[in-house]
């Protein structure tokens, strides 16, 4: 959704608004964990993007190796982010990618073709700007269980990586919220609790593909 607990990958997200944490882990005393931060790929791609911003709401299904997650994407709230996600999904970009970072009580992160938090481009080339201001009504919700948001490595560095909240969590409003889970939150919870290595990567890959309904 990029920064999270533990400095581990090239992807780093500001922990508390300033620290860039690429895979942070919660501190001994509860500190906000930030979503992992994607690194910039060098090859811009458009992946079928026609230059038009989408509007309205879209239903997508993430078919994961642990079950299905249904998500409503709101292009009215975050048009550039929603358009990026939908166009990538329709192009097959997300097919058989993995949730490479999972943290129970926080979130699950995926969308990196490298599978380790270091890759991913947007349909606009490499990265694009945040949609975290008052124009995005979803930001007022905060990072509640079931929210889907973009992972980043700092301001205006969104690519293809995203995260889904496993539980309510107090994060700074630095990650663009663009939808929420409407069915399958138990699958999110299960993915967040699979066996994982010390860098929060599942021992057995958790794969997913995205279908736009």
C-alpha positions in Angstrom: 0.0 0.0 0.0 6.4 1.5 0.0 7.1 1.6 3.7 6.4 -0.8 6.6 8.0 -2.3 9.6 11.7 -3.2 9.4 14.2 -1.7 7.0 14.6 -4.5 4.6 13.9 -3.9 1.0 14.6 -1.2 -1.5 11.0 -0.1 -1.0 10.7 2.2 1.9 7.7 4.2 3.2 7.9 7.0 5.7 7.3 5.7 9.2 5.5 8.5 10.9 5.7 10.8 7.9 9.5 11.1 7.7 11.3 7.8 8.1 11.6 5.8 4.8 11.1 2.2 5.9 11.2 -0.5 3.3 9.7 -3.3 5.3 9.8 -2.2 8.8 8.6 -4.3 11.6 6.7 -3.0 14.6 8.9 -1.8 17.3 8.9 -3.4 20.8 6.5 -0.7 21.9 3.7 -0.3 19.5 4.8 2.2 16.8 3.0 2.9 13.6 4.2 0.6 10.9 4.4 2.0 7.4 3.7 0.1 4.2 6.6 -1.1 2.1 8.1 1.2 -0.4 8.5 0.2 -4.0 11.6 1.1 -5.9 11.6 2.8 -9.3 11.9 0.7 -12.3 13.8 2.1 -15.2 11.5 1.1 -18.1 8.4 3.2 -18.5 5.4 1.3 -19.8 1.8 2.4 -20.7 0.2 -1.1 -20.7 -2.8 -0.1 -22.8 -3.5 3.2 -21.1 -5.5 5.5 -23.5 -4.9 8.7 -21.5 -8.4 8.9 -20.1 -9.2 8.9 -16.4 -11.9 6.5 -15.2 -14.9 7.6 -13.2 -17.3 5.8 -11.0 -16.9 2.6 -9.0 -15.5 -0.7 -10.1 -15.7 -4.2 -8.5 -12.5 -6.3 -8.7 -11.8 -9.8 -7.5 -8.4 -10.8 -6.3 -8.3 -14.5 -6.7 -5.6 -15.6 -4.3 -4.1 -19.0 -3.3 -5.9 -18.5 0.0 -9.3 -17.6 -1.4 -11.1 -14.6 -3.1 -11.1 -11.0 -2.0 -13.7 -8.7 -3.5 -12.8 -5.0 -3.6 -14.7 -1.9 -4.6 -12.4 0.6 -6.4 -13.5 4.3 -6.3 -12.4 6.2 -9.3 -14.3 9.3 -8.3 -12.3 9.6 -5.0 -8.9 8.8 -6.5 -9.2 8.9 -10.3 -5.5 8.6 -11.2 -4.8 5.8 -8.7 -8.0 3.9 -9.6 -7.3 4.2 -13.3 -3.8 2.9 -12.8 -5.0 -0.1 -10.8 -7.9 -1.0 -13.2 -5.8 -0.6 -16.4 -3.0 -2.7 -14.9 -5.5 -5.4 -13.8 -7.2 -5.5 -17.2 -3.8 -5.8 -19.0 -2.9 -8.9 -16.9 -0.1 -7.1 -15.1 -1.1 -8.5 -11.7 -1.7 -12.0 -12.9 0.1 -14.5 -10.6 2.0 -11.9 -8.6 2.5 -12.5 -4.9 1.8 -10.8 -1.6 5.5 -10.4 -0.7 5.0 -8.7 2.7 2.5 -9.7 5.3 2.1 -8.4 8.8 -0.7 -9.6 11.1 -2.5 -6.7 12.7 -1.3 -4.4 10.0 -1.5 -5.2 6.3 -0.7 -7.4 3.3 1.3 -6.0 0.4 1.6 -7.1 -3.2 1.7 -5.9 -6.8 5.5 -6.1 -7.4 6.4 -8.2 -10.5 9.8 -8.8 -8.9 8.1 -10.4 -5.9 10.3 -8.8 -3.3 9.2 -5.1 -3.0 11.7 -3.6 -5.4 9.8 -3.3 -8.6 6.7 -2.1 -10.4 5.7 0.7 -12.8 2.5 2.5 -13.3 0.5 3.0 -16.5 1.8 6.5 -16.6 5.4 5.4 -16.9 7.2 4.9 -13.7 5.6 6.6 -10.8 2.7 9.1 -10.2 1.6 11.6 -7.6 -0.4 10.9 -4.5 -4.1 11.6 -4.2 -4.2 12.2 -0.5 -5.7 15.7 -0.2 -9.3 16.7 0.7 -10.5 15.9 -2.9 -10.2 12.2 -2.0 -13.1 11.6 0.4 -11.7 8.1 1.2 -8.8 9.6 3.1 -11.2 10.7 5.9 -11.9 7.0 6.6 -8.3 6.4 7.6 -6.4 3.1 7.4 -9.2 0.8 8.6 -9.4 -3.0 8.2 -10.2 -3.7 4.5 -9.0 -0.5 3.1 -6.8 -0.8 -0.1 -4.1 1.9 -0.6 -1.0 2.5 -2.6 2.4 1.6 -1.2 5.2 4.1 -1.9 8.7 5.1 -1.1 8.0 8.8 -0.4 5.7 11.5 -1.7 4.5 11.1 -5.3 6.2 7.7 -5.9 3.2 5.4 -6.6 3.8 2.6 -9.1 2.0 -0.8 -9.0 2.4 -1.9 -5.4 -0.6 -1.7 -3.0 -1.6 -2.9 0.4 -4.8 -4.1 2.0 -5.3 -3.4 5.7 -5.6 -6.5 7.9 -6.8 -4.4 10.9 -7.3 -0.8 11.8 -4.0 1.0 12.1 -2.8 4.5 12.8 -0.7 5.6 9.8 0.1 9.1 8.6 -2.1 10.0 5.6 0.7 9.5 3.1 -0.7 6.5 1.2 -3.5 7.0 -1.3 -6.7 5.1 -0.3 -8.7 4.1 -3.4 -11.1 1.4 -2.3 -12.2 -1.1 0.3 -12.9 -4.8 0.7 -16.5 -5.8 0.3 -16.1 -9.5 0.7 -13.3 -11.8 1.7 -11.8 -9.9 4.6 -11.3 -13.3 6.3 -9.0 -14.1 3.4 -7.0 -11.0 4.1 -6.7 -12.0 7.7 -5.6 -15.5 6.8 -2.9 -14.2 4.4 -1.6 -11.9 7.1 -1.1 -14.9 9.3 0.7 -17.4 7.0 4.1 -18.6 8.0 6.7 -16.0 7.0 10.4 -15.4 7.1 12.2 -12.7 9.1 11.6 -10.1 6.4 7.8 -10.6 6.5 7.8 -12.6 3.2 5.5 -15.7 3.2 7.5 -18.9 3.3 5.1 -20.4 0.8 4.2 -17.8 -1.9 0.7 -16.4 -1.7 -0.2 -15.7 -5.3 -3.1 -13.6 -6.7 -4.6 -12.4 -10.0 -7.0 -9.5 -10.4 -10.2 -9.6 -12.4 -12.3 -6.5 -13.1 -16.0 -7.4 -13.0 
